[in-house]
């Protein structure tokens, strides 16, 4: 026996759960896109730091070869790698100790679905450090 005051409540529940599932899918898509953008930014920073570590000058000190990094050499090598990327910009590149290359890159992530709520996007920064092979 169906009571008259409960008619249509299953339809409302179904619509509510369908909307909830749709919102969860949208949030999952945006979260996945943010994760992938972060990984791409970190990969660009890693590649730029690795290239920057190859921008050394070779000096001979006490009959031993020594690789010496300069800020200009790191910046030049890292800039060449970052120039290939479409939306990644080089923020800083240098050598804090003469044997390591530290590079920071930046990009702006725009959510694919909920861009109405985040119109300016989210700035993602990544920093990577790499050492020269000759030390």
C-alpha positions as CSV (number, residue, x, y, z in Angstrom):
1,X,0.0,0.0,0.0
2,X,1.4,3.4,-1.0
3,X,0.5,6.4,1.0
4,X,-0.3,9.5,-0.9
5,X,2.2,11.8,0.9
6,X,5.2,9.8,-0.2
7,X,4.5,10.0,-3.9
8,X,7.4,11.2,-6.0
9,X,10.0,11.1,-3.3
10,X,12.0,8.4,-5.1
11,X,12.3,10.7,-8.1
12,X,13.7,13.5,-6.0
13,X,16.2,11.2,-4.4
14,X,17.3,9.9,-7.7
15,X,17.8,13.4,-9.1
16,X,19.7,14.4,-6.0
17,X,22.1,11.5,-6.2
18,X,22.6,12.0,-9.9
19,X,23.5,15.7,-9.3
20,X,25.9,14.6,-6.5
21,X,27.5,12.0,-8.7
22,X,27.9,14.7,-11.5
23,X,29.6,17.1,-9.1
24,X,32.0,14.4,-7.9
25,X,32.9,13.6,-11.5
26,X,33.5,17.3,-12.2
27,X,35.7,17.7,-9.1
28,X,37.6,14.5,-10.0
29,X,38.3,15.8,-13.5
30,X,39.6,19.1,-12.2
31,X,41.7,17.5,-9.5
32,X,43.3,15.1,-12.1
33,X,44.0,18.1,-14.4
34,X,45.7,20.0,-11.5
35,X,47.8,16.9,-10.7
36,X,48.9,16.5,-14.3
37,X,49.7,20.2,-14.6
38,X,51.8,20.0,-11.4
39,X,53.7,17.0,-12.7
40,X,54.3,18.7,-16.1
41,X,55.7,21.8,-14.3
42,X,57.9,19.7,-12.0
43,X,59.2,17.7,-15.1
44,X,60.0,21.0,-16.8
45,X,61.9,22.2,-13.7
46,X,63.8,18.9,-13.5
47,X,64.8,19.1,-17.2
48,X,65.9,22.7,-16.9
49,X,68.0,22.0,-13.8
50,X,69.6,19.0,-15.5
51,X,70.4,21.1,-18.5
52,X,71.6,23.9,-16.3
53,X,74.0,21.5,-14.5
54,X,75.6,20.8,-18.0
55,X,76.4,24.5,-18.4
56,X,79.7,24.3,-16.5
57,X,83.2,25.5,-17.4
58,X,86.0,23.1,-16.8
59,X,88.9,24.3,-14.7
60,X,92.1,22.4,-13.8
61,X,93.1,22.9,-10.1
62,X,96.1,21.1,-8.8
63,X,96.1,18.8,-11.8
64,X,92.5,17.8,-11.1
65,X,89.6,18.8,-13.4
66,X,86.9,20.7,-11.7
67,X,83.5,21.7,-13.1
68,X,82.5,25.2,-12.1
69,X,78.9,26.4,-12.7
70,X,78.1,30.1,-13.2
71,X,74.7,31.7,-12.9
72,X,74.9,32.8,-16.5
73,X,75.7,29.3,-17.8
74,X,72.8,27.8,-15.8
75,X,70.4,30.5,-16.9
76,X,71.4,30.0,-20.6
77,X,71.0,26.2,-20.5
78,X,67.8,26.3,-18.5
79,X,66.3,29.0,-20.7
80,X,66.9,26.9,-23.8
81,X,64.9,24.0,-22.3
82,X,62.1,26.2,-20.9
83,X,61.7,28.0,-24.3
84,X,60.5,24.7,-25.8
85,X,57.6,24.5,-23.3
86,X,54.5,26.3,-24.3
87,X,53.1,27.7,-21.0
88,X,56.1,27.4,-18.7
89,X,58.2,30.4,-17.8
90,X,61.6,30.5,-16.2
91,X,61.5,32.4,-12.9
92,X,65.0,31.9,-11.5
93,X,68.1,30.0,-12.5
94,X,71.4,30.0,-10.9
95,X,74.1,28.2,-9.0
96,X,74.1,28.7,-5.3
97,X,77.4,26.9,-4.6
98,X,79.2,26.5,-8.0
99,X,78.4,22.8,-8.4
100,X,74.6,22.8,-8.2
101,X,72.1,24.2,-10.6
102,X,68.8,25.4,-9.0
103,X,65.9,26.3,-11.3
104,X,62.4,27.6,-10.6
105,X,59.7,27.6,-13.2
106,X,56.1,28.7,-13.2
107,X,52.9,28.1,-15.0
108,X,49.2,28.9,-14.6
109,X,46.7,26.1,-14.4
110,X,43.1,26.8,-15.6
111,X,40.5,24.2,-14.5
112,X,38.9,22.5,-17.5
113,X,35.4,22.4,-16.0
114,X,35.0,24.7,-13.1
115,X,36.8,27.7,-14.6
116,X,33.8,29.8,-13.7
117,X,34.8,29.6,-10.0
118,X,38.6,30.1,-10.7
119,X,38.7,32.5,-13.7
120,X,42.3,33.7,-13.1
121,X,43.7,30.2,-12.7
122,X,46.1,28.9,-10.2
123,X,49.8,29.6,-10.3
124,X,52.0,26.5,-10.0
125,X,55.7,26.9,-9.2
126,X,58.3,24.1,-9.2
127,X,61.9,24.2,-8.1
128,X,64.5,21.6,-9.0
129,X,68.2,21.2,-8.2
130,X,70.8,19.2,-10.1
131,X,74.6,18.7,-9.4
132,X,77.3,18.6,-12.0
133,X,78.8,15.2,-12.9
134,X,82.4,16.3,-12.3
135,X,82.9,17.2,-8.7
